[in-house]
Amino acid sequence: MLMTPREAADFLRINVKTLAKWRHERRGPAYRKIEGAIRYERSALESFGA
């Protein structure tokens, strides 16, 4: 299941701006760009949060 940055931030219980900062710094959970849209796989979020 793919999640938007808002959904991913809610899942991790962090601010969406923190998630964006992590992307910029190349840390945080793995993500994919699909036609310019950033998406997170639930499994990547679960692994990151563990």
N, C-alpha and C positions, 0 to 999 in steps of 0.2 A: 504494500500500500504506500503510495506517495503522498507526502504531506507538504503543505505550503509552509513558508517560514513562520507565519503566525501560529499554525497548528503545531509545528515543531517546537516553537518557543513555549507554547502552552503545555505541551507534553513534558518538556524538560523543566517547566516551572521557572523560566527565566524571561527576561524582557526581550522582545524581538530585536531591539537595538543591540543587545549583547550578542545575540546570534549573528547579526550582521557584522559586528566588530570582529568576532571570531573568524568569520569567513574572510574578511579583509586581512587578518593576521595569519591566515592559513592554519588555524587550529580549530578545535571543535569537531562536531560530527561531520562525516562525509556527506556530500551533497552532489546533485547533478543539475546541470542546466539543460532544460528541454525547451527548445525554441525560445531561448532567452529568459525563461522562467526558472527560478531556483526551486528545486524539490528535494525533499529528504525522504529516505526510505525509513520506515518504522524500525526495521531491524538495526539500522545504523544508529538510530537514536537510543534504542534499548541497549546496544553495546556500549555506546558512549556514556550513558547514564549509570551503567553498572559499576 
